[in-house]
């Protein structure tokens, strides 16, 4: 699921981290993404990629059910839609909306 947010005095990483996501850097590719655990185990977890544009950023959200079994395949047990993913998208949107409605904190820009 992909959804967009305008920039309003906060950068994309600050916002997604304030939504409870931790930074993940792929050691093989150097690609940055963000994850949020659902339980104490590493999986299942929500996983997002951020794509930045001049006036807005996109959040690409999916639910990783389990770790990729083989490094030769890109496919994994991920859900890109459905009630659980939609609820998380709504939660992220609400957190960011609440941040935007508050006065900016110095240093968050």
C-alpha positions as CSV (number, residue, x, y, z in Angstrom):
1,X,0.0,0.0,0.0
2,X,1.4,3.4,-1.0
3,X,0.2,6.7,0.5
4,X,1.6,10.3,0.4
5,X,2.3,13.1,2.8
6,X,3.3,16.8,2.2
7,X,6.4,18.1,3.9
8,X,5.5,20.4,6.8
9,X,8.6,21.4,8.9
10,X,9.5,17.7,9.4
11,X,11.6,15.3,7.4
12,X,10.2,11.9,6.4
13,X,12.5,9.9,8.6
14,X,11.6,11.9,11.7
15,X,7.9,11.4,11.0
16,X,8.1,7.6,10.4
17,X,10.3,7.1,13.5
18,X,7.8,9.0,15.6
19,X,5.2,6.5,14.3
20,X,7.2,3.8,16.1
21,X,9.4,2.6,13.2
22,X,13.1,1.7,13.6
23,X,15.6,2.2,10.8
24,X,16.8,-0.8,8.9
25,X,19.8,-0.6,6.6
26,X,20.3,-3.7,4.3
27,X,23.9,-4.7,4.8
28,X,24.2,-6.0,1.2
29,X,22.6,-3.1,-0.7
30,X,22.8,-0.2,1.7
31,X,19.1,0.5,1.1
32,X,17.3,2.1,4.0
33,X,13.8,1.1,5.2
34,X,11.9,1.1,8.4
35,X,10.2,-1.6,10.5
36,X,7.8,-1.9,13.4
37,X,7.4,-5.1,15.3
38,X,4.0,-6.4,16.1
39,X,5.1,-8.8,18.8
40,X,8.4,-9.6,20.6
41,X,9.8,-11.7,17.7
42,X,11.3,-10.0,14.6
43,X,8.4,-11.3,12.4
44,X,5.6,-10.5,11.7
45,X,6.5,-6.8,11.3
46,X,5.3,-3.8,9.4
47,X,7.9,-2.7,6.9
48,X,8.0,0.7,5.0
49,X,10.1,2.2,2.3
50,X,10.1,6.0,1.9
51,X,10.4,7.7,-1.5
52,X,11.1,11.4,-1.3
53,X,10.0,14.0,-3.8
54,X,10.3,17.8,-3.8
55,X,7.0,18.7,-2.0
56,X,5.9,15.3,-0.6
57,X,7.0,11.8,0.3
58,X,5.5,8.4,-0.3
59,X,5.3,5.7,2.2
60,X,5.2,2.2,0.8
61,X,3.8,-0.1,3.5
62,X,3.5,-3.9,3.7
63,X,3.4,-6.6,6.4
64,X,6.3,-9.1,6.5
65,X,4.9,-12.4,7.8
66,X,8.3,-14.1,7.9
67,X,11.9,-13.7,6.9
68,X,13.0,-14.3,3.3
69,X,14.2,-17.9,3.0
70,X,16.6,-17.5,0.1
71,X,18.8,-14.6,-1.0
72,X,18.3,-15.6,-4.6
73,X,14.6,-14.6,-4.6
74,X,13.2,-11.2,-4.0
75,X,9.7,-12.5,-3.1
76,X,8.7,-12.9,0.5
77,X,5.6,-13.6,2.6
78,X,4.4,-10.1,2.6
79,X,0.9,-8.6,2.6
80,X,0.5,-5.4,0.7
81,X,-3.2,-4.9,1.4
82,X,-6.0,-6.1,3.6
83,X,-7.5,-5.0,6.9
84,X,-4.3,-5.3,9.0
85,X,-2.3,-3.2,6.5
86,X,-5.1,-0.7,6.0
87,X,-5.4,-0.2,9.8
88,X,-1.7,0.4,10.1
89,X,-1.9,2.9,7.2
90,X,-4.7,4.7,9.1
91,X,-2.6,4.7,12.3
92,X,0.5,6.2,10.6
93,X,-1.7,8.8,8.9
94,X,-3.3,9.8,12.2
95,X,0.1,10.0,14.0
96,X,1.5,12.3,11.3
97,X,-1.7,14.4,11.2
98,X,-1.4,14.9,15.0
99,X,2.3,15.9,14.6
100,X,1.4,18.4,11.8
101,X,-1.4,19.8,14.0
102,X,1.1,20.5,16.9
103,X,3.5,23.4,17.0
104,X,6.8,22.4,15.4
105,X,9.5,21.6,18.0
106,X,12.9,23.2,17.4
107,X,15.4,20.7,16.0
108,X,12.7,18.5,14.3
109,X,13.0,20.3,11.0
